[in-house]
Amino acid sequence: MHGLLRALGLPVVPVVILVAGFALVFYSPALPRSLAGFSIYSPHIMFVLGIALAVGYGRGRAVFALLILATAYASRQWWLHEGIDGFHARAVYAALTIFVPLDLALLSVVPERGVLNRHGALRFGVFLAQIAFTAWVFVAGPTDLVDFVYQKVLDPSPFSAGRLPQIAMLAIALGFLVAVIAAFVSRSHLNASFAGAIAAFAVAAHVPNAYVSFASFIAAAELMVAIAVLQDTFRMAFRDELTGIPSRRALNEQLAALGNHYAIAMLDVDHFKQFNDTYGHDLGDQVLKMVAAHIARVGGGGRAFRYGGEEFTVVFPGKDADDAIPYLEAVRVSIESYRMALRGADRPARTRRAKRQRGGWRRRRGVSVTVSIGVAERNGRLDRPQEVIEAADRALYRAKEKGRNRLSR
């Protein structure tokens, strides 16, 4: 459920910016004279803002996305401001409407590699090659190639309406679909911003000689990318990369905001080092992900965090230890009951006989893990959150001394 909610939250910012763009361009009165310059310079402002954030946080894909959008805006200013009736304008327009959405889609599926390295050089080389190809068409004037791009294959409306070449419509639709899938698979706000940028560019390119709408939607696309850089950076800082639940840094902020009534539980995977030594770190990582997923579903208003290594923390604001214990016990039992399949090197990952059971694969070979839990509450003796955590940690070790796979307070 938590993963689904996070996924559903990915498109919120791009959608809000797109709606605001439509409202600004089509439904709001003209800007006052004092603000008229904003519509002229907004793409430049958003580009500089986005580049500063992307470079500062080492987001190479965002840098190239912003370069692509800035190139589209500059091309419009130089060659498309009077429409696309001439050969040169038609060639530039066709290149933009095909390359921009496909490039943004490609950026959504390639891994983050930074900028100032061989990967950045390769991507910049592809970018320059597209510019060089467009320049060759611009100079050499192969009219047959440009006419082919504008050829209409599907006659019925809406495919035959508007100035966009049908092959460009296909590129936009394909690019948007790829970026959306990449966003939901990776849970990346940056990938979601690429999908939003493709949609914004499609609106801008629909009427290339309409300056205000083109500038506004290019600026909107750049703003999406800039905000996404901040969102993904925040996620990396406050969410554990392996398990997907909030990290210790997020825990520290939660502890600082607690009132005077709360309980804190410390959970530890039993014999985890031995498990890693026996089955390897890959399966060990799978165990941590599984345990985190179960802990994240704790009831009673509990909030789960990865404390470090195989240790997790659950904070119960407004609860005492007695209130929290039933929910912690339910988590302990659910983890104990979950079985993970062991995949042998000589057999495929899944077989026809494999069946789901409590979220795992029923096999002849399988493993399960258990957790020990310690819980403590704030009281007159334990006044600060760190003291409560230390008390919960001592209770955790008492649970281990008593045989593990149990809860102590």
KEGU-716931 format. One record per residue: x, y, z of N, C-alpha, C in turn. Coordinates in steps of 0.1 Angstrom, whole numbers, padded with zeros to 4 digits, always signed. Example, Ala and Ser with C-alpha at 12.3 -4.5 7.8 and 13.67 -1.06 7.14 Angstrom:
+0132-0057+0078+0123-0045+0078+0132-0033+0078
+0128-0022+0071+0137-0011+0071+0129+0000+0079
***
This chain:
+0008-0012+0000+0000+0000+0000+0009+0013+0000
+0019+0013+0008+0028+0024+0009+0035+0027-0005
+0039+0016-0011+0045+0017-0025+0035+0022-0035
+0023+0018-0034+0013+0022-0043+0010+0037-0041
+0009+0041-0029+0007+0056-0026+0018+0064-0031
+0031+0059-0030+0042+0067-0035+0042+0068-0050
+0038+0056-0056+0037+0056-0071+0026+0066-0076
+0015+0066-0069+0004+0075-0073+0008+0090-0071
+0017+0092-0062+0021+0106-0060+0031+0111-0070
+0037+0103-0078+0047+0107-0087+0042+0118-0097
+0030+0116-0103+0027+0126-0113+0020+0139-0108
+0020+0141-0095+0012+0152-0089+0019+0165-0094
+0032+0167-0092+0038+0180-0096+0037+0182-0111
+0040+0173-0120+0039+0176-0134+0024+0179-0138
+0015+0173-0132+0001+0176-0136-0003+0190-0131
+0001+0193-0118-0002+0206-0113+0004+0217-0122
+0016+0215-0126+0023+0225-0134+0017+0226-0148
+0013+0215-0154+0006+0215-0167-0007+0223-0166
-0015+0220-0155-0028+0227-0153-0026+0242-0151
-0016+0245-0143-0013+0259-0141-0009+0266-0154
-0001+0259-0163+0003+0264-0176-0009+0267-0185
-0019+0257-0185-0031+0260-0193-0039+0272-0188
-0040+0272-0174-0047+0283-0168-0041+0297-0171
-0028+0297-0171-0020+0310-0173-0022+0314-0187
-0021+0305-0197-0020+0308-0211-0034+0311-0217
-0044+0302-0213-0057+0303-0220-0068+0309-0212
-0067+0310-0199-0078+0315-0191-0076+0327-0182
-0063+0331-0181-0060+0343-0173-0059+0355-0181
-0062+0367-0176-0061+0379-0183-0046+0382-0186
-0043+0391-0195-0030+0395-0199-0022+0399-0186
-0009+0396-0186-0001+0400-0175+0001+0416-0175
+0002+0422-0164+0005+0437-0163+0018+0439-0170
+0020+0452-0174+0032+0456-0181+0044+0453-0173
+0043+0454-0160+0055+0452-0151+0059+0438-0151
+0050+0429-0154+0054+0414-0154+0054+0408-0168
+0053+0417-0178+0053+0412-0192+0066+0405-0195
+0077+0410-0190+0090+0404-0193+0091+0390-0188
+0083+0386-0178+0084+0372-0172+0081+0362-0183
+0071+0364-0191+0067+0355-0202+0078+0353-0212
+0086+0364-0214+0097+0364-0223+0109+0356-0218
+0112+0359-0205+0124+0353-0199+0122+0341-0190
+0110+0336-0189+0107+0325-0180+0114+0312-0184
+0116+0309-0198+0123+0297-0201+0138+0298-0197
+0144+0310-0198+0158+0313-0194+0159+0311-0179
+0150+0317-0172+0150+0316-0157+0150+0302-0152
+0140+0294-0158+0138+0280-0154+0150+0272-0158
+0156+0275-0169+0167+0267-0174+0179+0269-0164
+0182+0282-0161+0193+0285-0152+0191+0278-0138
+0178+0280-0133+0175+0273-0120+0177+0258-0121
+0172+0252-0131+0173+0238-0132+0187+0233-0134
+0195+0240-0142+0209+0236-0144+0217+0237-0131
+0214+0248-0123+0221+0250-0111+0218+0238-0101
+0205+0234-0100+0202+0223-0091+0207+0210-0096
+0206+0208-0110+0211+0195-0115+0226+0193-0114
+0233+0203-0117+0248+0203-0115+0252+0202-0100
+0245+0210-0092+0248+0209-0078+0246+0196-0071
+0235+0189-0076+0232+0176-0070+0237+0164-0079
+0245+0167-0089+0250+0156-0098+0240+0148-0105
+0230+0155-0110+0219+0148-0118+0222+0150-0133
+0230+0141-0139+0233+0143-0153+0222+0142-0162
+0212+0133-0159+0201+0132-0168+0193+0144-0169
+0191+0151-0157+0184+0164-0157+0191+0174-0165
+0204+0175-0164+0212+0184-0172+0209+0183-0187
+0209+0170-0192+0207+0168-0206+0193+0171-0210
+0183+0168-0201+0169+0171-0204+0167+0186-0205
+0173+0194-0197+0172+0208-0197+0179+0214-0210
+0190+0208-0214+0197+0212-0226+0188+0209-0238
+0181+0198-0238+0172+0195-0249+0161+0205-0250
+0155+0208-0239+0144+0217-0239+0148+0231-0242
+0160+0235-0238+0165+0249-0241+0168+0249-0256
+0173+0239-0262+0176+0238-0276+0163+0240-0284
+0152+0233-0279+0139+0234-0286+0134+0249-0286
+0136+0255-0274+0131+0269-0273+0139+0278-0282
+0153+0276-0282+0161+0285-0291+0158+0283-0305
+0155+0270-0309+0152+0267-0323+0139+0274-0327
+0129+0274-0318+0117+0281-0321+0119+0296-0323
+0128+0302-0315+0131+0316-0316+0137+0320-0329
+0146+0311-0334+0154+0314-0346+0146+0311-0359
+0139+0300-0359+0134+0295-0372+0119+0293-0372
+0112+0292-0361+0098+0289-0361+0089+0300-0357
+0094+0312-0355+0085+0323-0349+0075+0328-0360
+0078+0325-0372+0069+0329-0383+0061+0318-0389
+0061+0306-0382+0054+0295-0387+0063+0284-0393
+0057+0274-0400+0065+0264-0406+0062+0262-0420
+0060+0273-0427+0057+0272-0441+0069+0270-0450
+0080+0275-0447+0092+0274-0455+0099+0260-0452
+0108+0257-0462+0115+0244-0461+0123+0243-0448
+0131+0253-0445+0140+0253-0434+0132+0252-0420
+0121+0259-0420+0113+0258-0408+0106+0244-0406
+0102+0239-0417+0096+0225-0417+0106+0215-0412
+0118+0216-0417+0129+0207-0414+0132+0208-0399
+0134+0220-0394+0137+0222-0379+0125+0217-0371
+0113+0220-0375+0101+0216-0367+0100+0201-0367
+0102+0194-0378+0102+0179-0378+0112+0173-0369
+0124+0179-0369+0135+0173-0361+0132+0175-0346
+0127+0187-0342+0123+0189-0328+0112+0180-0323
+0102+0179-0331+0090+0171-0327+0093+0156-0327
+0103+0152-0333+0107+0137-0333+0118+0135-0322
+0129+0143-0322+0140+0141-0314+0137+0144-0299
+0130+0155-0296+0128+0159-0282+0121+0148-0274
+0109+0143-0278+0102+0133-0270+0110+0120-0269
+0117+0116-0280+0124+0104-0279+0137+0105-0270
+0143+0117-0271+0155+0119-0262+0151+0119-0247
+0140+0125-0244+0135+0125-0230+0131+0111-0226
+0125+0104-0235+0121+0090-0231+0134+0082-0229
+0144+0084-0237+0157+0076-0236+0163+0080-0222
+0163+0092-0218+0168+0096-0205+0161+0090-0194
+0148+0086-0196+0141+0080-0185+0145+0066-0182
+0151+0059-0192+0154+0045-0191+0169+0042-0189
+0178+0052-0191+0192+0050-0189+0195+0053-0174
+0205+0047-0169+0209+0050-0155+0216+0063-0153
+0215+0068-0141+0222+0081-0138+0237+0079-0138
+0244+0087-0146+0259+0085-0147+0266+0098-0145
+0260+0109-0141+0266+0122-0140+0268+0129-0153
+0277+0139-0153+0279+0147-0165+0294+0146-0170
+0303+0150-0161+0317+0151-0165+0324+0138-0165
+0320+0129-0174+0327+0116-0175+0324+0110-0189
+0329+0098-0191+0327+0093-0205+0312+0090-0208
+0304+0087-0198+0290+0085-0201+0284+0099-0205
+0287+0109-0198+0282+0122-0202+0287+0127-0215
+0300+0123-0219+0305+0127-0232+0297+0119-0243
+0294+0106-0240+0287+0099-0250+0273+0104-0252
+0266+0108-0242+0253+0114-0243+0253+0127-0250
+0263+0135-0247+0265+0148-0253+0268+0146-0268
+0276+0135-0271+0279+0132-0285+0266+0129-0293
+0257+0121-0287+0244+0118-0294+0236+0131-0296
+0236+0140-0286+0229+0153-0287+0235+0161-0299
+0248+0162-0300+0255+0169-0310+0252+0163-0324
+0252+0149-0324+0249+0142-0337+0235+0146-0342
+0226+0147-0333+0212+0151-0338+0212+0165-0343
+0219+0174-0337+0220+0188-0342+0227+0188-0355
+0238+0180-0357+0245+0179-0369+0237+0174-0380
+0229+0164-0378+0220+0158-0388+0210+0168-0392
+0204+0175-0382+0194+0186-0386+0200+0197-0394
+0213+0201-0390+0220+0211-0398+0222+0206-0412
+0226+0194-0414+0228+0189-0427+0215+0189-0436
+0204+0185-0430+0191+0186-0437+0189+0201-0440
+0191+0210-0431+0189+0224-0432+0197+0230-0444
+0209+0225-0445+0218+0231-0455+0217+0224-0469
+0217+0210-0468+0217+0203-0481+0203+0203-0488
+0193+0204-0480+0179+0206-0486+0174+0193-0492
+0174+0182-0486+0168+0170-0492+0153+0170-0490
+0146+0176-0499+0132+0178-0498+0124+0165-0497
+0129+0155-0504+0122+0142-0503+0122+0136-0489
+0133+0138-0482+0133+0133-0468+0123+0141-0459
+0123+0154-0460+0113+0162-0453+0099+0159-0456
+0096+0158-0469+0083+0154-0474+0078+0141-0468
+0088+0131-0468+0084+0118-0462+0080+0119-0448
+0087+0128-0440+0084+0129-0426+0069+0135-0424
+0066+0144-0433+0052+0150-0432+0042+0142-0439
+0045+0131-0445+0035+0123-0452+0024+0118-0442
+0012+0119-0446+0001+0114-0438-0003+0100-0441
-0002+0092-0431-0005+0077-0433-0020+0075-0429
-0024+0081-0418-0038+0079-0413-0046+0092-0417
-0056+0091-0424-0064+0102-0428-0075+0107-0418
-0081+0098-0411-0092+0103-0402-0087+0112-0391
-0095+0122-0388-0092+0130-0376-0092+0122-0364
-0083+0125-0354-0075+0137-0352-0061+0135-0358
-0058+0124-0365-0045+0121-0369-0041+0131-0381
-0050+0135-0388-0047+0144-0399-0048+0159-0396
-0052+0162-0384-0054+0176-0380-0041+0182-0374
-0040+0195-0374-0029+0202-0368-0016+0201-0377
-0006+0208-0372+0007+0209-0380+0017+0198-0377
+0015+0191-0366+0024+0180-0362+0024+0169-0372
+0036+0165-0377+0037+0153-0386+0032+0141-0378
+0026+0132-0385+0021+0120-0379+0032+0112-0372
+0044+0111-0379+0055+0104-0373+0059+0111-0360
+0057+0124-0359+0060+0131-0346+0050+0128-0335
+0037+0126-0339+0027+0122-0330+0031+0109-0324
+0035+0100-0333+0039+0086-0328+0051+0087-0318
+0061+0096-0322+0072+0097-0313+0068+0103-0299
+0059+0113-0299+0054+0119-0287+0047+0108-0279
+0038+0101-0285+0030+0091-0278+0039+0080-0272
+0049+0075-0280+0058+0065-0276+0067+0069-0265
+0072+0082-0267+0081+0087-0256+0074+0089-0243
+0062+0094-0243+0054+0096-0231+0051+0083-0224
+0047+0073-0232+0044+0060-0226+0057+0054-0220
+0068+0054-0226+0080+0049-0221+0084+0056-0208
+0083+0069-0208+0087+0077-0196+0077+0074-0184
+0064+0073-0187+0055+0069-0176+0058+0056-0170
+0060+0046-0179+0064+0032-0174+0076+0033-0166
+0087+0040-0171+0099+0041-0163+0097+0048-0150
+0088+0058-0149+0086+0065-0136+0080+0055-0126
+0070+0047-0130+0063+0039-0121+0072+0027-0117
+0080+0022-0126+0089+0011-0123+0100+0015-0113
+0106+0027-0116+0117+0032-0108+0113+0040-0096
+0100+0044-0095+0095+0053-0084+0103+0066-0084
+0107+0071-0096+0116+0083-0097+0108+0095-0101
+0108+0105-0093+0102+0118-0097+0108+0124-0110
+0121+0122-0112+0128+0127-0124+0122+0121-0136
+0120+0108-0136+0114+0101-0147+0099+0106-0150
+0092+0108-0139+0079+0114-0140+0079+0128-0146
+0089+0136-0143+0091+0149-0149+0094+0148-0164
+0101+0138-0168+0104+0136-0182+0091+0133-0190
+0082+0125-0184+0069+0123-0190+0061+0136-0191
+0061+0143-0180+0054+0156-0180+0060+0166-0190
+0073+0166-0191+0080+0175-0200+0076+0172-0215
+0075+0159-0218+0070+0155-0231+0056+0160-0234
+0047+0159-0224+0034+0164-0226+0034+0179-0228
+0042+0186-0220+0043+0201-0221+0048+0205-0234
+0059+0198-0239+0065+0201-0252+0054+0198-0263
+0047+0188-0262+0036+0185-0272+0027+0197-0273
+0023+0202-0262+0013+0214-0262+0020+0226-0268
+0033+0228-0264+0040+0240-0270+0042+0238-0285
+0046+0227-0289+0049+0225-0303+0036+0224-0312
+0025+0223-0306+0012+0222-0314+0010+0235-0323
+0014+0247-0317+0013+0259-0324+0026+0266-0322
+0036+0263-0330+0050+0268-0327+0052+0283-0328
+0043+0290-0336+0044+0304-0338+0037+0312-0327
+0030+0305-0318+0023+0312-0307+0033+0314-0296
+0039+0325-0295+0051+0327-0286+0048+0325-0271
+0037+0331-0266+0034+0330-0252+0032+0315-0248
+0024+0308-0255+0021+0294-0251+0034+0285-0252
+0042+0288-0263+0054+0280-0265+0064+0282-0253
+0066+0295-0250+0075+0298-0239+0070+0293-0226
+0057+0295-0224+0051+0291-0211+0053+0276-0209
+0050+0268-0219+0050+0253-0217+0064+0248-0217
+0074+0254-0224+0088+0250-0223+0093+0253-0209
+0089+0265-0204+0093+0269-0190+0087+0259-0180
+0074+0255-0183+0068+0245-0174+0075+0232-0174
+0079+0228-0185+0087+0215-0186+0100+0216-0179
+0107+0228-0180+0120+0229-0173+0117+0230-0158
+0106+0236-0154+0103+0237-0139+0100+0223-0134
+0093+0215-0141+0091+0201-0137+0104+0194-0134
+0114+0195-0143+0127+0188-0141+0134+0194-0129
+0134+0207-0127+0141+0213-0116+0135+0208-0103
+0121+0208-0102+0115+0203-0089+0118+0189-0087
+0118+0181-0098+0120+0166-0096+0134+0164-0091
+0144+0172-0095+0157+0170-0089+0157+0172-0074
+0150+0181-0069+0148+0183-0055+0141+0172-0048
+0130+0167-0055+0122+0156-0049+0131+0143-0048
+0138+0140-0059+0146+0128-0058+0158+0129-0049
+0163+0141-0048+0174+0143-0038+0169+0142-0024
+0157+0147-0021+0151+0145-0008+0148+0131-0005
+0143+0123-0015+0140+0109-0013+0153+0101-0010
+0164+0104-0017+0177+0098-0014+0182+0101+0000
+0180+0113+0004+0185+0117+0017+0176+0112+0028
+0163+0110+0027+0155+0107+0038+0148+0093+0036
+0151+0086+0025+0145+0072+0023+0156+0063+0021
+0156+0051+0027+0166+0041+0026+0166+0035+0012
+0177+0035+0005+0177+0031-0009+0174+0016-0011
+0179+0008-0002+0176-0007-0003+0162-0011+0000
+0157-0006+0011+0144-0011+0015+0132-0002+0011
+0135+0011+0008+0124+0020+0004+0117+0026+0015
+0120+0023+0028+0113+0030+0039+0122+0041+0044
+0117+0050+0052+0124+0062+0057+0137+0058+0064
+0148+0066+0062+0161+0063+0067+0163+0069+0081
+0175+0067+0087+0178+0072+0100+0177+0087+0101
+0181+0094+0090+0179+0108+0090+0165+0113+0091
+0156+0106+0085+0142+0109+0086+0137+0105+0101
+0143+0095+0106+0140+0091+0120+0144+0103+0130
+0155+0108+0128+0160+0119+0136+0150+0131+0136
+0145+0134+0124+0136+0145+0123+0123+0142+0130
+0119+0129+0128+0106+0125+0135+0108+0126+0150
+0119+0122+0155+0121+0122+0170+0121+0136+0175
+0126+0145+0167+0127+0159+0171+0113+0166+0172
+0103+0160+0165+0090+0165+0164+0080+0158+0174
+0085+0148+0181+0076+0141+0190+0071+0150+0202
+0059+0146+0207+0054+0153+0219+0059+0146+0231
+0050+0146+0241+0054+0140+0254+0048+0126+0256
+0041+0121+0246+0035+0107+0248+0038+0099+0236
+0047+0089+0237+0051+0081+0226+0058+0068+0231
+0058+0059+0222+0066+0046+0224+0075+0044+0212
+0086+0037+0214+0096+0034+0204+0100+0020+0205
+0100+0013+0194+0104-0001+0193+0116-0003+0184
+0125-0011+0189+0137-0015+0181+0135-0029+0176
+0137-0032+0163+0136-0046+0158+0149-0050+0152
+0153-0062+0153+0165-0067+0148+0163-0081+0142
+0169-0084+0130+0167-0097+0123+0176-0106+0130
+0171-0117+0135+0179-0127+0142+0189-0135+0134
+0201-0136+0139+0212-0144+0132+0214-0139+0118
+0213-0126+0116+0214-0121+0102+0228-0123+0096
+0239-0121+0104+0252-0122+0100+0255-0137+0095
+0250-0146+0103+0251-0160+0099+0243-0163+0087
+0231-0157+0085+0223-0159+0073+0231-0154+0061
+0237-0142+0062+0245-0137+0051+0257-0146+0048
+0264-0151+0058+0275-0160+0055+0271-0173+0048
+0259-0177+0052+0254-0190+0046+0248-0189+0032
+0240-0178+0030+0233-0177+0017+0237-0166+0008
+0246-0157+0013+0251-0147+0005+0244-0134+0007
+0250-0123+0003+0245-0109+0005+0233-0106-0003
+0232-0112-0015+0221-0109-0024+0208-0114-0017
+0208-0126-0012+0196-0131-0005+0194-0123+0008
+0205-0119+0015+0204-0111+0027+0197-0098+0024
+0200-0092+0012+0193-0079+0009+0178-0082+0007
+0175-0093+0001+0161-0097-0001+0154-0098+0012
+0161-0104+0022+0155-0105+0035+0152-0092+0041
+0162-0082+0040+0160-0069+0046+0148-0062+0039
+0146-0064+0026+0135-0058+0019+0122-0063+0024
+0122-0077+0025+0110-0083+0030+0106-0079+0044
+0116-0079+0053+0113-0075+0067+0108-0060+0067
+0115-0051+0060+0111-0037+0059+0096-0036+0054
+0093-0044+0044+0079-0043+0039+0069-0047+0049
+0072-0057+0057+0063-0061+0068+0062-0051+0079
+0073-0045+0083+0074-0035+0093+0066-0022+0089
+0068-0019+0076+0061-0007+0071+0046-0008+0072
+0041-0020+0072+0026-0022+0073+0021-0022+0088
+0030-0019+0097+0026-0020+0111+0013-0011+0114
+0004-0015+0122-0008-0007+0125-0005+0002+0137
-0016+0007+0142-0016+0015+0154-0010+0029+0152
-0008+0033+0140-0002+0046+0138+0013+0046+0138
+0019+0034+0139+0034+0033+0139+0040+0037+0126
+0052+0043+0127+0060+0047+0116+0073+0040+0116
+0076+0033+0105+0088+0025+0104+0100+0032+0098
+0112+0029+0103+0124+0035+0098+0135+0024+0098
+0144+0025+0088+0156+0017+0089+0167+0024+0098
+0170+0017+0109+0180+0023+0118+0194+0022+0113
+0197+0010+0107+0210+0007+0102+0213-0008+0102
+0219-0013+0092+0222-0027+0091+0209-0035+0091
+0208-0044+0100+0196-0053+0101+0186-0048+0112
+0189-0035+0117+0180-0030+0127+0170-0020+0122
+0158-0020+0127+0147-0011+0123+0141-0005+0136
+0135+0006+0133+0128+0014+0144+0114+0016+0140
+0105+0015+0150+0091+0019+0148+0087+0029+0159
+0082+0040+0155+0078+0051+0164+0063+0051+0165
+0057+0052+0177+0043+0052+0179+0039+0066+0186
+0037+0076+0178+0033+0089+0185+0020+0087+0192
+0019+0093+0204+0006+0093+0211+0002+0079+0217
+0012+0070+0217+0009+0056+0223+0019+0053+0234
+0015+0044+0243+0024+0038+0252+0028+0024+0248
+0037+0018+0255+0042+0005+0251+0031-0005+0251
+0021-0005+0260+0010-0015+0260+0002-0013+0248
+0000-0001+0243-0008+0001+0231-0001-0005+0219
+0013-0003+0219+0021-0007+0207+0023-0022+0206
+0023-0029+0217+0027-0043+0217+0019-0052+0208
+0005-0051+0207-0002-0060+0198+0001-0058+0184
+0004-0046+0180+0008-0043+0166+0022-0048+0163
+0031-0047+0172+0044-0053+0170+0044-0068+0170
+0036-0074+0178+0034-0088+0178+0029-0093+0165
+0020-0086+0159+0014-0090+0146+0025-0089+0135
+0034-0079+0136+0045-0078+0126+0055-0090+0128
+0058-0093+0141+0067-0104+0144+0062-0118+0138
+0049-0120+0140+0043-0133+0135+0043-0133+0120
+0039-0122+0114+0039-0122+0099+0052-0124+0093
+0063-0119+0099+0077-0122+0094+0080-0136+0096
+0077-0142+0108+0081-0156+0111+0073-0165+0101
+0062-0161+0097+0053-0170+0088+0057-0170+0074
+0065-0160+0070+0069-0158+0056+0081-0167+0052
+0079-0174+0041+0090-0182+0036+0095-0177+0023
+0109-0177+0022+0116-0172+0010+0122-0184+0003
+0120-0185-0010+0126-0196-0018+0141-0194-0020
+0147-0205-0020+0162-0206-0023+0163-0210-0037
+0170-0203-0046+0171-0206-0060+0184-0213-0062
+0184-0225-0066+0196-0232-0069+0202-0227-0082
+0215-0229-0083+0222-0224-0095+0218-0233-0107
+0213-0245-0105+0210-0254-0116+0196-0255-0120
+0188-0245-0115+0174-0245-0119+0169-0231-0121
+0158-0229-0129+0153-0216-0132+0148-0209-0120
+0146-0196-0121+0141-0188-0110+0127-0192-0106
+0119-0196-0116+0105-0200-0113+0102-0212-0121
+0094-0221-0115+0090-0233-0122+0075-0233-0123
+0070-0243-0131+0055-0244-0132+0049-0248-0119
+0056-0255-0111+0050-0260-0098+0051-0249-0087
+0058-0238-0090+0059-0228-0080+0046-0221-0078
+0042-0219-0065+0029-0213-0062+0032-0202-0051
+0024-0192-0051+0025-0182-0041+0019-0187-0028
+0026-0184-0017+0021-0187-0004+0026-0176+0006
+0017-0167+0011+0021-0157+0020+0031-0148+0014
+0031-0145+0001+0040-0136-0005+0053-0143-0010
+0055-0156-0007+0067-0163-0011+0064-0174-0021
+0074-0181-0026+0072-0192-0035+0074-0205-0028
+0063-0213-0029+0064-0226-0022+0073-0236-0030
+0084-0240-0023+0094-0248-0029+0098-0259-0019
+0106-0268-0024+0111-0278-0014+0122-0272-0006
+0129-0262-0011+0139-0255-0004+0134-0241-0001
+0134-0237+0011+0129-0224+0015+0134-0220+0029
+0135-0207+0031+0140-0202+0044+0130-0192+0050
+0130-0191+0063+0123-0180+0069+0132-0174+0079
+0129-0162+0083+0137-0155+0093+0128-0150+0104
+0133-0146+0115+0126-0141+0126+0132-0128+0131
+0124-0120+0139+0129-0108+0144+0127-0108+0159
+0136-0101+0166+0134-0098+0180+0131-0084+0182
+0123-0080+0192+0117-0067+0193+0119-0062+0208
+0123-0050+0209+0123-0044+0222+0115-0031+0221
+0107-0028+0231+0099-0016+0231+0100-0008+0244
+0099+0005+0244+0099+0013+0256+0091+0025+0253
+0087+0032+0263+0079+0044+0262+0085+0056+0270
+0081+0068+0266+0085+0079+0274+0078+0080+0287
+0086+0082+0298+0080+0083+0311+0089+0093+0319
+0086+0094+0332+0094+0103+0340+0109+0100+0341
+0112+0087+0339+0126+0084+0340+0133+0085+0326
+0125+0082+0316+0131+0083+0302+0124+0095+0295
+0131+0107+0296+0125+0119+0292+0128+0123+0277
+0139+0119+0272+0143+0123+0258+0142+0111+0249
+0139+0114+0236+0138+0103+0226+0150+0093+0226
+0162+0099+0227+0174+0090+0226+0174+0081+0238
+0169+0085+0250+0169+0077+0262+0159+0065+0259
+0147+0069+0253+0137+0058+0250+0143+0048+0240
+0150+0053+0230+0156+0044+0221+0166+0034+0228
+0174+0040+0236+0184+0032+0244+0177+0021+0252
+0166+0025+0259+0158+0016+0267+0152+0005+0258
+0147+0009+0246+0141-0001+0237+0152-0011+0232
+0164-0005+0230+0176-0014+0226+0180-0024+0236
+0179-0020+0249+0182-0029+0260+0171-0040+0261
+0159-0036+0258+0148-0046+0258+0150-0055+0247
+0155-0050+0235+0157-0059+0224+0168-0070+0227
+0178-0066+0234+0189-0076+0237+0184-0086+0248
+0174-0081+0257+0168-0091+0266+0160-0101+0258
+0153-0097+0247+0146-0106+0239+0155-0116+0233
+0166-0112+0228+0176-0121+0222+0181-0131+0232
+0184-0126+0244+0190-0135+0255+0180-0146+0259
+0167-0142+0257+0156-0152+0261+0153-0162+0250
+0160-0161+0239+0159-0171+0228+0155-0165+0215
+0154-0152+0213+0150-0146+0201+0136-0149+0196
+0132-0142+0185+0119-0144+0180+0108-0141+0190
+0110-0130+0198+0101-0126+0208+0102-0111+0211
+0092-0106+0218+0092-0092+0222+0094-0090+0237
+0102-0080+0240+0105-0077+0254+0103-0062+0256
+0100-0058+0269+0099-0044+0272+0106-0041+0285
***
